[in-house]
Amino acid sequence: GKGVSDVYDIAIGPEHRRRGHALQAFHALEGEVARLGLAGIALHVFGHNTAAQALYAKLGFQPTNINLYKAVPPAA
């Protein structure tokens, strides 16, 4: 079957954010993924990272898994 490109880390320095660099990087990655004949791009984003979630939604990423967590205090 066709493989998938996994993105493990992307970082844009604070002084360079909100200028479209991440969008350009992902558009370049999409071109490379298409050239290689891969099926798509997969990545993980933390629930608290709403800025990244907005970026990925803008790029057309769809959620595939949802991990839930509830902290439980120790018994008294």
All heavy atoms as a GROMACS GRO file, in nm:
protein
  569
    1GLY      N    1   0.082  -0.120   0.000
    1GLY     CA    2   0.000   0.000   0.000
    1GLY      C    3   0.085   0.125   0.000
    1GLY      O    4   0.207   0.121   0.008
    2LYS      N    5   0.019   0.234  -0.010
    2LYS     CA    6   0.087   0.363  -0.011
    2LYS      C    7   0.127   0.403   0.130
    2LYS      O    8   0.051   0.386   0.224
    2LYS     CB    9  -0.004   0.471  -0.070
    2LYS     CG   10  -0.032   0.453  -0.217
    2LYS     CD   11  -0.115   0.569  -0.268
    2LYS     CE   12  -0.133   0.557  -0.418
    2LYS     NZ   13  -0.204   0.672  -0.473
    3GLY      N   14   0.245   0.459   0.143
    3GLY     CA   15   0.292   0.506   0.272
    3GLY      C   16   0.237   0.642   0.307
    3GLY      O   17   0.167   0.706   0.228
    4VAL      N   18   0.268   0.684   0.426
    4VAL     CA   19   0.224   0.814   0.478
    4VAL      C   20   0.345   0.889   0.531
    4VAL      O   21   0.434   0.830   0.591
    4VAL     CB   22   0.120   0.794   0.591
    4VAL    CG1   23   0.085   0.925   0.657
    4VAL    CG2   24  -0.005   0.726   0.538
    5SER      N   25   0.348   1.018   0.509
    5SER     CA   26   0.453   1.102   0.566
    5SER      C   27   0.410   1.142   0.707
    5SER      O   28   0.300   1.193   0.728
    5SER     CB   29   0.470   1.228   0.480
    5SER     OG   30   0.560   1.317   0.542
    6ASP      N   31   0.495   1.117   0.805
    6ASP     CA   32   0.467   1.154   0.944
    6ASP      C   33   0.546   1.279   0.980
    6ASP      O   34   0.668   1.284   0.960
    6ASP     CB   35   0.506   1.042   1.040
    6ASP     CG   36   0.415   0.922   1.028
    6ASP    OD1   37   0.294   0.940   1.050
    6ASP    OD2   38   0.464   0.812   0.997
    7VAL      N   39   0.480   1.379   1.032
    7VAL     CA   40   0.546   1.501   1.080
    7VAL      C   41   0.560   1.486   1.230
    7VAL      O   42   0.461   1.470   1.302
    7VAL     CB   43   0.463   1.627   1.045
    7VAL    CG1   44   0.526   1.751   1.108
    7VAL    CG2   45   0.451   1.643   0.895
    8TYR      N   46   0.684   1.491   1.280
    8TYR     CA   47   0.709   1.474   1.422
    8TYR      C   48   0.732   1.606   1.493
    8TYR      O   49   0.709   1.616   1.612
    8TYR     CB   50   0.829   1.380   1.445
    8TYR     CG   51   0.796   1.238   1.408
    8TYR    CD1   52   0.840   1.183   1.288
    8TYR    CD2   53   0.720   1.159   1.492
    8TYR    CE1   54   0.809   1.052   1.254
    8TYR    CE2   55   0.689   1.028   1.460
    8TYR     CZ   56   0.734   0.976   1.341
    8TYR     OH   57   0.702   0.847   1.307
    9ASP      N   58   0.781   1.707   1.423
    9ASP     CA   59   0.809   1.833   1.488
    9ASP      C   60   0.820   1.943   1.384
    9ASP      O   61   0.879   1.923   1.278
    9ASP     CB   62   0.941   1.824   1.567
    9ASP     CG   63   0.962   1.940   1.663
    9ASP    OD1   64   0.864   2.009   1.697
    9ASP    OD2   65   1.077   1.962   1.703
   10ILE      N   66   0.759   2.055   1.414
   10ILE     CA   67   0.776   2.174   1.332
   10ILE      C   68   0.787   2.291   1.428
   10ILE      O   69   0.710   2.300   1.524
   10ILE     CB   70   0.662   2.194   1.229
   10ILE    CG1   71   0.689   2.319   1.145
   10ILE    CG2   72   0.525   2.201   1.297
   10ILE    CD1   73   0.601   2.332   1.023
   11ALA      N   74   0.885   2.376   1.407
   11ALA     CA   75   0.905   2.490   1.496
   11ALA      C   76   0.937   2.614   1.414
   11ALA      O   77   1.022   2.610   1.325
   11ALA     CB   78   1.018   2.461   1.594
   12ILE      N   79   0.867   2.720   1.445
   12ILE     CA   80   0.893   2.851   1.385
   12ILE      C   81   0.929   2.942   1.502
   12ILE      O   82   0.853   2.952   1.599
   12ILE     CB   83   0.768   2.906   1.311
   12ILE    CG1   84   0.714   2.806   1.207
   12ILE    CG2   85   0.798   3.041   1.249
   12ILE    CD1   86   0.806   2.776   1.092
   13GLY      N   87   1.044   3.008   1.493
   13GLY     CA   88   1.086   3.098   1.600
   13GLY      C   89   0.981   3.205   1.628
   13GLY      O   90   0.914   3.252   1.537
   14PRO      N   91   0.966   3.243   1.755
   14PRO     CA   92   0.862   3.340   1.793
   14PRO      C   93   0.864   3.468   1.710
   14PRO      O   94   0.760   3.521   1.674
   14PRO     CB   95   0.891   3.370   1.939
   14PRO     CG   96   0.968   3.252   1.989
   14PRO     CD   97   1.044   3.200   1.870
   15GLU      N   98   0.982   3.514   1.676
   15GLU     CA   99   0.993   3.639   1.600
   15GLU      C  100   0.953   3.623   1.453
   15GLU      O  101   0.938   3.722   1.382
   15GLU     CB  102   1.135   3.694   1.610
   15GLU     CG  103   1.242   3.612   1.539
   15GLU     CD  104   1.294   3.492   1.617
   15GLU    OE1  105   1.235   3.451   1.719
   15GLU    OE2  106   1.397   3.436   1.573
   16HIS      N  107   0.933   3.498   1.408
   16HIS     CA  108   0.898   3.472   1.267
   16HIS      C  109   0.757   3.415   1.251
   16HIS      O  110   0.716   3.384   1.138
   16HIS     CB  111   0.999   3.376   1.205
   16HIS     CG  112   1.139   3.428   1.207
   16HIS    ND1  113   1.180   3.535   1.132
   16HIS    CD2  114   1.247   3.389   1.281
   16HIS    CE1  115   1.308   3.560   1.156
   16HIS    NE2  116   1.350   3.473   1.246
   17ARG      N  117   0.684   3.404   1.361
   17ARG     CA  118   0.549   3.344   1.354
   17ARG      C  119   0.448   3.441   1.294
   17ARG      O  120   0.470   3.560   1.288
   17ARG     CB  121   0.504   3.301   1.494
   17ARG     CG  122   0.587   3.185   1.545
   17ARG     CD  123   0.547   3.141   1.684
   17ARG     NE  124   0.642   3.039   1.729
   17ARG     CZ  125   0.664   3.008   1.855
   17ARG    NH1  126   0.595   3.068   1.950
   17ARG    NH2  127   0.752   2.917   1.886
   18ARG      N  128   0.338   3.383   1.247
   18ARG     CA  129   0.227   3.459   1.189
   18ARG      C  130   0.266   3.528   1.058
   18ARG      O  131   0.212   3.631   1.023
   18ARG     CB  132   0.172   3.563   1.288
   18ARG     CG  133   0.141   3.513   1.427
   18ARG     CD  134   0.021   3.426   1.442
   18ARG     NE  135  -0.098   3.489   1.389
   18ARG     CZ  136  -0.207   3.424   1.353
   18ARG    NH1  137  -0.213   3.293   1.366
   18ARG    NH2  138  -0.311   3.486   1.306
   19ARG      N  139   0.362   3.469   0.987
   19ARG     CA  140   0.406   3.523   0.858
   19ARG      C  141   0.387   3.424   0.744
   19ARG      O  142   0.434   3.448   0.633
   19ARG     CB  143   0.553   3.565   0.865
   19ARG     CG  144   0.580   3.677   0.963
   19ARG     CD  145   0.722   3.722   0.955
   19ARG     NE  146   0.754   3.817   1.060
   19ARG     CZ  147   0.875   3.861   1.085
   19ARG    NH1  148   0.977   3.818   1.013
   19ARG    NH2  149   0.896   3.946   1.182
   20GLY      N  150   0.325   3.310   0.772
   20GLY     CA  151   0.298   3.213   0.666
   20GLY      C  152   0.407   3.110   0.643
   20GLY      O  153   0.397   3.031   0.550
   21HIS      N  154   0.511   3.109   0.727
   21HIS     CA  155   0.620   3.013   0.706
   21HIS      C  156   0.574   2.868   0.721
   21HIS      O  157   0.613   2.782   0.641
   21HIS     CB  158   0.737   3.042   0.801
   21HIS     CG  159   0.800   3.175   0.781
   21HIS    ND1  160   0.852   3.215   0.660
   21HIS    CD2  161   0.817   3.279   0.867
   21HIS    CE1  162   0.901   3.337   0.672
   21HIS    NE2  163   0.881   3.379   0.795
   22ALA      N  164   0.492   2.840   0.823
   22ALA     CA  165   0.444   2.703   0.841
   22ALA      C  166   0.354   2.661   0.725
   22ALA      O  167   0.364   2.549   0.676
   22ALA     CB  168   0.370   2.690   0.974
   23LEU      N  169   0.268   2.752   0.680
   23LEU     CA  170   0.185   2.722   0.563
   23LEU      C  171   0.270   2.686   0.442
   23LEU      O  172   0.245   2.587   0.374
   23LEU     CB  173   0.096   2.842   0.528
   23LEU     CG  174  -0.033   2.859   0.607
   23LEU    CD1  175  -0.096   2.993   0.575
   23LEU    CD2  176  -0.129   2.746   0.576
   24GLN      N  177   0.374   2.766   0.418
   24GLN     CA  178   0.463   2.739   0.304
   24GLN      C  179   0.533   2.605   0.320
   24GLN      O  180   0.547   2.529   0.223
   24GLN     CB  181   0.566   2.850   0.289
   24GLN     CG  182   0.507   2.980   0.241
   24GLN     CD  183   0.611   3.091   0.233
   24GLN    OE1  184   0.711   3.090   0.304
   24GLN    NE2  185   0.588   3.186   0.144
   25ALA      N  186   0.576   2.575   0.442
   25ALA     CA  187   0.645   2.447   0.467
   25ALA      C  188   0.551   2.329   0.438
   25ALA      O  189   0.591   2.231   0.375
   25ALA     CB  190   0.696   2.442   0.610
   26PHE      N  191   0.427   2.340   0.485
   26PHE     CA  192   0.333   2.230   0.462
   26PHE      C  193   0.293   2.218   0.316
   26PHE      O  194   0.275   2.108   0.265
   26PHE     CB  195   0.210   2.242   0.553
   26PHE     CG  196   0.232   2.177   0.686
   26PHE    CD1  197   0.272   2.251   0.795
   26PHE    CD2  198   0.215   2.040   0.702
   26PHE    CE1  199   0.294   2.192   0.918
   26PHE    CE2  200   0.236   1.979   0.825
   26PHE     CZ  201   0.276   2.055   0.933
   27HIS      N  202   0.281   2.331   0.247
   27HIS     CA  203   0.251   2.323   0.103
   27HIS      C  204   0.366   2.256   0.028
   27HIS      O  205   0.344   2.174  -0.062
   27HIS     CB  206   0.221   2.461   0.045
   27HIS     CG  207   0.088   2.516   0.085
   27HIS    ND1  208  -0.031   2.445   0.072
   27HIS    CD2  209   0.054   2.634   0.140
   27HIS    CE1  210  -0.131   2.517   0.116
   27HIS    NE2  211  -0.083   2.633   0.159
   28ALA      N  212   0.490   2.288   0.067
   28ALA     CA  213   0.606   2.222   0.006
   28ALA      C  214   0.605   2.073   0.038
   28ALA      O  215   0.634   1.989  -0.049
   28ALA     CB  216   0.735   2.286   0.056
   29LEU      N  217   0.572   2.038   0.162
   29LEU     CA  218   0.564   1.897   0.201
   29LEU      C  219   0.457   1.824   0.120
   29LEU      O  220   0.480   1.712   0.074
   29LEU     CB  221   0.535   1.884   0.351
   29LEU     CG  222   0.515   1.741   0.403
   29LEU    CD1  223   0.638   1.654   0.378
   29LEU    CD2  224   0.480   1.744   0.551
   30GLU      N  225   0.342   1.887   0.101
   30GLU     CA  226   0.236   1.824   0.021
   30GLU      C  227   0.285   1.793  -0.120
   30GLU      O  228   0.256   1.687  -0.174
   30GLU     CB  229   0.113   1.915   0.014
   30GLU     CG  230   0.034   1.919   0.143
   30GLU     CD  231  -0.089   2.008   0.133
   30GLU    OE1  232  -0.141   2.029   0.021
   30GLU    OE2  233  -0.133   2.057   0.239
   31GLY      N  234   0.360   1.886  -0.178
   31GLY     CA  235   0.415   1.862  -0.311
   31GLY      C  236   0.509   1.743  -0.314
   31GLY      O  237   0.506   1.661  -0.406
   32GLU      N  238   0.592   1.732  -0.210
   32GLU     CA  239   0.686   1.620  -0.202
   32GLU      C  240   0.612   1.489  -0.178
   32GLU      O  241   0.646   1.386  -0.236
   32GLU     CB  242   0.788   1.647  -0.090
   32GLU     CG  243   0.900   1.547  -0.083
   32GLU     CD  244   0.993   1.547  -0.204
   32GLU    OE1  245   0.980   1.634  -0.294
   32GLU    OE2  246   1.079   1.458  -0.211
   33VAL      N  247   0.510   1.492  -0.094
   33VAL     CA  248   0.430   1.372  -0.067
   33VAL      C  249   0.363   1.324  -0.197
   33VAL      O  250   0.363   1.205  -0.228
   33VAL     CB  251   0.327   1.399   0.044
   33VAL    CG1  252   0.220   1.291   0.051
   33VAL    CG2  253   0.397   1.412   0.179
   34ALA      N  254   0.309   1.419  -0.273
   34ALA     CA  255   0.246   1.384  -0.401
   34ALA      C  256   0.350   1.327  -0.498
   34ALA      O  257   0.325   1.227  -0.565
   34ALA     CB  258   0.178   1.507  -0.461
   35ARG      N  259   0.467   1.390  -0.505
   35ARG     CA  260   0.573   1.346  -0.595
   35ARG      C  261   0.616   1.204  -0.563
   35ARG      O  262   0.643   1.123  -0.653
   35ARG     CB  263   0.693   1.440  -0.587
   35ARG     CG  264   0.803   1.409  -0.687
   35ARG     CD  265   0.926   1.495  -0.666
   35ARG     NE  266   1.001   1.457  -0.546
   35ARG     CZ  267   1.080   1.350  -0.536
   35ARG    NH1  268   1.095   1.268  -0.638
   35ARG    NH2  269   1.144   1.324  -0.424
   36LEU      N  270   0.621   1.171  -0.434
   36LEU     CA  271   0.663   1.038  -0.390
   36LEU      C  272   0.551   0.935  -0.400
   36LEU      O  273   0.573   0.816  -0.378
   36LEU     CB  274   0.714   1.043  -0.245
   36LEU     CG  275   0.844   1.120  -0.225
   36LEU    CD1  276   0.871   1.140  -0.077
   36LEU    CD2  277   0.960   1.049  -0.293
   37GLY      N  278   0.429   0.979  -0.429
   37GLY     CA  279   0.317   0.887  -0.441
   37GLY      C  280   0.264   0.837  -0.308
   37GLY      O  281   0.202   0.731  -0.302
   38LEU      N  282   0.289   0.912  -0.202
   38LEU     CA  283   0.240   0.873  -0.071
   38LEU      C  284   0.092   0.907  -0.058
   38LEU      O  285   0.040   0.991  -0.130
   38LEU     CB  286   0.320   0.942   0.040
   38LEU     CG  287   0.470   0.912   0.041
   38LEU    CD1  288   0.541   0.996   0.146
   38LEU    CD2  289   0.494   0.763   0.066
   39ALA      N  290   0.025   0.844   0.038
   39ALA     CA  291  -0.119   0.860   0.054
   39ALA      C  292  -0.158   0.989   0.126
   39ALA      O  293  -0.266   1.042   0.104
   39ALA     CB  294  -0.177   0.741   0.130
   40GLY      N  295  -0.070   1.041   0.213
   40GLY     CA  296  -0.106   1.161   0.288
   40GLY      C  297  -0.003   1.195   0.392
   40GLY      O  298   0.107   1.140   0.394
   41ILE      N  299  -0.042   1.285   0.482
   41ILE     CA  300   0.045   1.336   0.588
   41ILE      C  301  -0.026   1.314   0.722
   41ILE      O  302  -0.144   1.347   0.736
   41ILE     CB  303   0.073   1.486   0.569
   41ILE    CG1  304   0.134   1.512   0.432
   41ILE    CG2  305   0.164   1.538   0.681
   41ILE    CD1  306   0.134   1.659   0.392
   42ALA      N  307   0.046   1.261   0.819
   42ALA     CA  308  -0.009   1.240   0.953
   42ALA      C  309   0.074   1.317   1.054
   42ALA      O  310   0.196   1.332   1.038
   42ALA     CB  311  -0.008   1.091   0.988
   43LEU      N  312   0.007   1.368   1.158
   43LEU     CA  313   0.078   1.438   1.265
   43LEU      C  314  -0.004   1.434   1.392
   43LEU      O  315  -0.122   1.400   1.390
   43LEU     CB  316   0.109   1.583   1.227
   43LEU     CG  317  -0.006   1.673   1.184
   43LEU    CD1  318  -0.080   1.731   1.304
   43LEU    CD2  319   0.046   1.786   1.098
   44HIS      N  320   0.058   1.466   1.503
   44HIS     CA  321  -0.008   1.475   1.634
   44HIS      C  322  -0.006   1.620   1.676
   44HIS      O  323   0.092   1.691   1.654
   44HIS     CB  324   0.067   1.390   1.737
   44HIS     CG  325   0.017   1.410   1.877
   44HIS    ND1  326   0.068   1.505   1.960
   44HIS    CD2  327  -0.082   1.350   1.944
   44HIS    CE1  328   0.003   1.501   2.075
   44HIS    NE2  329  -0.089   1.407   2.067
   45VAL      N  330  -0.113   1.665   1.738
   45VAL     CA  331  -0.117   1.800   1.794
   45VAL      C  332  -0.180   1.791   1.934
   45VAL      O  333  -0.278   1.720   1.954
   45VAL     CB  334  -0.195   1.900   1.704
   45VAL    CG1  335  -0.339   1.858   1.684
   45VAL    CG2  336  -0.187   2.042   1.757
   46PHE      N  337  -0.119   1.860   2.029
   46PHE     CA  338  -0.171   1.860   2.165
   46PHE      C  339  -0.301   1.940   2.172
   46PHE      O  340  -0.319   2.039   2.102
   46PHE     CB  341  -0.069   1.918   2.263
   46PHE     CG  342   0.045   1.825   2.290
   46PHE    CD1  343   0.170   1.850   2.236
   46PHE    CD2  344   0.028   1.712   2.369
   46PHE    CE1  345   0.276   1.764   2.260
   46PHE    CE2  346   0.133   1.626   2.394
   46PHE     CZ  347   0.258   1.651   2.339
   47GLY      N  348  -0.391   1.896   2.258
   47GLY     CA  349  -0.521   1.960   2.273
   47GLY      C  350  -0.512   2.106   2.314
   47GLY      O  351  -0.595   2.188   2.275
   48HIS      N  352  -0.410   2.143   2.390
   48HIS     CA  353  -0.396   2.281   2.436
   48HIS      C  354  -0.337   2.373   2.329
   48HIS      O  355  -0.338   2.495   2.344
   48HIS     CB  356  -0.309   2.288   2.562
   48HIS     CG  357  -0.168   2.240   2.541
   48HIS    ND1  358  -0.071   2.318   2.482
   48HIS    CD2  359  -0.109   2.122   2.567
   48HIS    CE1  360   0.042   2.251   2.475
   48HIS    NE2  361   0.021   2.130   2.527
   49ASN      N  362  -0.286   2.316   2.220
   49ASN     CA  363  -0.221   2.397   2.116
   49ASN      C  364  -0.324   2.441   2.011
   49ASN      O  365  -0.327   2.392   1.898
   49ASN     CB  366  -0.106   2.317   2.052
   49ASN     CG  367  -0.015   2.405   1.971
   49ASN    OD1  368  -0.050   2.517   1.936
   49ASN    ND2  369   0.103   2.355   1.940
   50THR      N  370  -0.408   2.534   2.050
   50THR     CA  371  -0.517   2.577   1.963
   50THR      C  372  -0.467   2.650   1.839
   50THR      O  373  -0.530   2.641   1.733
   50THR     CB  374  -0.618   2.665   2.040
   50THR    OG1  375  -0.548   2.775   2.100
   50THR    CG2  376  -0.689   2.584   2.147
   51ALA      N  377  -0.354   2.719   1.848
   51ALA     CA  378  -0.299   2.786   1.731
   51ALA      C  379  -0.259   2.685   1.624
   51ALA      O  380  -0.290   2.702   1.506
   51ALA     CB  381  -0.179   2.873   1.770
   52ALA      N  382  -0.193   2.577   1.666
   52ALA     CA  383  -0.155   2.473   1.570
   52ALA      C  384  -0.278   2.404   1.515
   52ALA      O  385  -0.285   2.374   1.395
   52ALA     CB  386  -0.062   2.372   1.636
   53GLN      N  387  -0.377   2.379   1.599
   53GLN     CA  388  -0.500   2.315   1.551
   53GLN      C  389  -0.566   2.400   1.443
   53GLN      O  390  -0.614   2.347   1.343
   53GLN     CB  391  -0.597   2.293   1.666
   53GLN     CG  392  -0.551   2.185   1.763
   53GLN     CD  393  -0.648   2.169   1.877
   53GLN    OE1  394  -0.768   2.167   1.858
   53GLN    NE2  395  -0.594   2.157   1.998
   54ALA      N  396  -0.567   2.531   1.463
   54ALA     CA  397  -0.626   2.621   1.363
   54ALA      C  398  -0.548   2.616   1.233
   54ALA      O  399  -0.606   2.613   1.124
   54ALA     CB  400  -0.632   2.764   1.418
   55LEU      N  401  -0.415   2.613   1.242
   55LEU     CA  402  -0.331   2.603   1.122
   55LEU      C  403  -0.362   2.474   1.047
   55LEU      O  404  -0.383   2.476   0.926
   55LEU     CB  405  -0.183   2.607   1.160
   55LEU     CG  406  -0.085   2.569   1.049
   55LEU    CD1  407  -0.085   2.675   0.939
   55LEU    CD2  408   0.054   2.547   1.104
   56TYR      N  409  -0.366   2.362   1.118
   56TYR     CA  410  -0.388   2.234   1.052
   56TYR      C  411  -0.528   2.226   0.991
   56TYR      O  412  -0.544   2.171   0.882
   56TYR     CB  413  -0.362   2.119   1.148
   56TYR     CG  414  -0.221   2.118   1.204
   56TYR    CD1  415  -0.195   2.090   1.337
   56TYR    CD2  416  -0.112   2.150   1.122
   56TYR    CE1  417  -0.066   2.092   1.387
   56TYR    CE2  418   0.016   2.152   1.172
   56TYR     CZ  419   0.040   2.122   1.305
   56TYR     OH  420   0.167   2.125   1.354
   57ALA      N  421  -0.626   2.282   1.058
   57ALA     CA  422  -0.761   2.285   1.001
   57ALA      C  423  -0.762   2.367   0.873
   57ALA      O  424  -0.823   2.328   0.773
   57ALA     CB  425  -0.861   2.342   1.102
   58LYS      N  426  -0.691   2.480   0.873
   58LYS     CA  427  -0.681   2.564   0.753
   58LYS      C  428  -0.617   2.488   0.638
   58LYS      O  429  -0.651   2.509   0.521
   58LYS     CB  430  -0.600   2.690   0.787
   58LYS     CG  431  -0.587   2.790   0.676
   58LYS     CD  432  -0.512   2.913   0.724
   58LYS     CE  433  -0.503   3.017   0.615
   58LYS     NZ  434  -0.436   3.139   0.662
   59LEU      N  435  -0.524   2.400   0.672
   59LEU     CA  436  -0.455   2.320   0.570
   59LEU      C  437  -0.536   2.198   0.525
   59LEU      O  438  -0.493   2.125   0.437
   59LEU     CB  439  -0.319   2.274   0.624
   59LEU     CG  440  -0.212   2.383   0.632
   59LEU    CD1  441  -0.096   2.338   0.719
   59LEU    CD2  442  -0.163   2.419   0.492
   60GLY      N  443  -0.650   2.172   0.590
   60GLY     CA  444  -0.735   2.061   0.550
   60GLY      C  445  -0.716   1.932   0.628
   60GLY      O  446  -0.770   1.828   0.590
   61PHE      N  447  -0.640   1.936   0.737
   61PHE     CA  448  -0.623   1.817   0.820
   61PHE      C  449  -0.753   1.788   0.894
   61PHE      O  450  -0.823   1.880   0.936
   61PHE     CB  451  -0.509   1.836   0.921
   61PHE     CG  452  -0.372   1.822   0.862
   61PHE    CD1  453  -0.312   1.928   0.797
   61PHE    CD2  454  -0.303   1.702   0.872
   61PHE    CE1  455  -0.185   1.916   0.742
   61PHE    CE2  456  -0.176   1.689   0.818
   61PHE     CZ  457  -0.117   1.797   0.752
   62GLN      N  458  -0.782   1.660   0.911
   62GLN     CA  459  -0.902   1.614   0.982
   62GLN      C  460  -0.858   1.528   1.100
   62GLN      O  461  -0.764   1.450   1.088
   62GLN     CB  462  -0.990   1.529   0.889
   62GLN     CG  463  -1.042   1.604   0.769
   62GLN     CD  464  -1.142   1.711   0.807
   62GLN    OE1  465  -1.226   1.689   0.894
   62GLN    NE2  466  -1.132   1.826   0.745
   63PRO      N  467  -0.928   1.540   1.214
   63PRO     CA  468  -0.894   1.454   1.328
   63PRO      C  469  -0.917   1.307   1.294
   63PRO      O  470  -1.015   1.274   1.228
   63PRO     CB  471  -0.990   1.498   1.439
   63PRO     CG  472  -1.055   1.623   1.391
   63PRO     CD  473  -1.037   1.631   1.243
   64THR      N  474  -0.827   1.222   1.341
   64THR     CA  475  -0.843   1.078   1.320
   64THR      C  476  -0.854   1.003   1.453
   64THR      O  477  -0.907   0.894   1.458
   64THR     CB  478  -0.726   1.019   1.241
   64THR    OG1  479  -0.604   1.048   1.311
   64THR    CG2  480  -0.721   1.076   1.101
   65ASN      N  481  -0.802   1.061   1.560
   65ASN     CA  482  -0.806   1.000   1.693
   65ASN      C  483  -0.824   1.109   1.796
   65ASN      O  484  -0.776   1.220   1.777
   65ASN     CB  485  -0.675   0.926   1.725
   65ASN     CG  486  -0.647   0.815   1.629
   65ASN    OD1  487  -0.718   0.717   1.624
   65ASN    ND2  488  -0.543   0.832   1.548
   66ILE      N  489  -0.889   1.076   1.905
   66ILE     CA  490  -0.900   1.170   2.016
   66ILE      C  491  -0.860   1.094   2.142
   66ILE      O  492  -0.919   0.992   2.176
   66ILE     CB  493  -1.043   1.225   2.030
   66ILE    CG1  494  -1.081   1.302   1.904
   66ILE    CG2  495  -1.054   1.313   2.154
   66ILE    CD1  496  -1.225   1.351   1.903
   67ASN      N  497  -0.756   1.142   2.210
   67ASN     CA  498  -0.713   1.084   2.337
   67ASN      C  499  -0.769   1.172   2.449
   67ASN      O  500  -0.758   1.294   2.444
   67ASN     CB  501  -0.560   1.082   2.347
   67ASN     CG  502  -0.499   0.993   2.243
   67ASN    OD1  503  -0.544   0.881   2.222
   67ASN    ND2  504  -0.397   1.042   2.176
   68LEU      N  505  -0.828   1.108   2.549
   68LEU     CA  506  -0.884   1.181   2.661
   68LEU      C  507  -0.808   1.148   2.788
   68LEU      O  508  -0.753   1.038   2.802
   68LEU     CB  509  -1.032   1.146   2.678
   68LEU     CG  510  -1.120   1.172   2.557
   68LEU    CD1  511  -1.262   1.120   2.582
   68LEU    CD2  512  -1.122   1.320   2.522
   69TYR      N  513  -0.806   1.242   2.882
   69TYR     CA  514  -0.736   1.224   3.008
   69TYR      C  515  -0.812   1.295   3.118
   69TYR      O  516  -0.862   1.405   3.096
   69TYR     CB  517  -0.594   1.281   2.998
   69TYR     CG  518  -0.520   1.281   3.128
   69TYR    CD1  519  -0.461   1.166   3.177
   69TYR    CD2  520  -0.509   1.397   3.204
   69TYR    CE1  521  -0.394   1.166   3.298
   69TYR    CE2  522  -0.441   1.399   3.324
   69TYR     CZ  523  -0.383   1.283   3.371
   69TYR     OH  524  -0.316   1.281   3.489
   70LYS      N  525  -0.819   1.233   3.233
   70LYS     CA  526  -0.877   1.296   3.351
   70LYS      C  527  -0.783   1.271   3.468
   70LYS      O  528  -0.751   1.156   3.501
   70LYS     CB  529  -1.014   1.237   3.383
   70LYS     CG  530  -1.076   1.296   3.507
   70LYS     CD  531  -1.212   1.236   3.538
   70LYS     CE  532  -1.268   1.296   3.665
   70LYS     NZ  533  -1.399   1.236   3.696
   71ALA      N  534  -0.735   1.377   3.531
   71ALA     CA  535  -0.651   1.364   3.649
   71ALA      C  536  -0.736   1.320   3.766
   71ALA      O  537  -0.847   1.371   3.786
   71ALA     CB  538  -0.583   1.497   3.680
   72VAL      N  539  -0.686   1.226   3.844
   72VAL     CA  540  -0.758   1.176   3.961
   72VAL      C  541  -0.666   1.198   4.082
   72VAL      O  542  -0.555   1.143   4.085
   72VAL     CB  543  -0.795   1.027   3.946
   72VAL    CG1  544  -0.863   0.976   4.072
   72VAL    CG2  545  -0.883   1.007   3.823
   73PRO      N  546  -0.712   1.276   4.180
   73PRO     CA  547  -0.627   1.299   4.297
   73PRO      C  548  -0.612   1.170   4.380
   73PRO      O  549  -0.702   1.085   4.378
   73PRO     CB  550  -0.703   1.406   4.377
   73PRO     CG  551  -0.843   1.404   4.325
   73PRO     CD  552  -0.838   1.347   4.186
   74PRO      N  553  -0.501   1.157   4.450
   74PRO     CA  554  -0.481   1.035   4.531
   74PRO      C  555  -0.586   1.029   4.643
   74PRO      O  556  -0.636   1.130   4.690
   74PRO     CB  557  -0.340   1.051   4.587
   74PRO     CG  558  -0.306   1.195   4.569
   74PRO     CD  559  -0.390   1.249   4.457
   75ALA      N  560  -0.617   0.907   4.684
   75ALA     CA  561  -0.712   0.886   4.793
   75ALA      C  562  -0.656   0.942   4.923
   75ALA      O  563  -0.534   0.936   4.947
   75ALA     CB  564  -0.743   0.738   4.808
   76ALA      N  565  -0.742   0.996   5.005
   76ALA     CA  566  -0.700   1.056   5.133
   76ALA      C  567  -0.659   0.951   5.233
   76ALA      O  568  -0.697   0.840   5.233
   76ALA     CB  569  -0.812   1.142   5.190
   0.00000   0.00000   0.00000
